Amino acid sequence: MTELTFTNDKDASRYELRRGDDLVSVLDYRDNGRTVALTRAYTIPAFRGHGYAGEITERAVADLEAAGNRTVLPVCWYVSDWFAEHPERAGILEQRAG
């Protein structure tokens, strides 16, 4: 299998996941300097069904955790579901006032 490449295209405000030369999935975001709103996970239709949305979400969260200076607001339904399935990663989530 061709290796996956993960990048943060800051100019486009999106993470990208490529398999070889093919763009397979993107994760759009908005960064206000404190919180990164993950707004849309999208996998190119020809590449769906291979777990790429989960992979790009995992890598984006790991990237943000490593930076250590942002919280995450999961706007996209897929990202919200991913966090529900990975409660051990909830420490990076923005805490909403009740």
Secondary structure, 3 states (H helix, E strand, C coil): CCCEEEEEECCCCEEEEEECCEEEEEEEEEECCCEEEEEEEEECHHHCCCCHHHHHHHHHHHHHHHHCCCEEEECCHHHHHHHHHCHHHHHHECCCCC
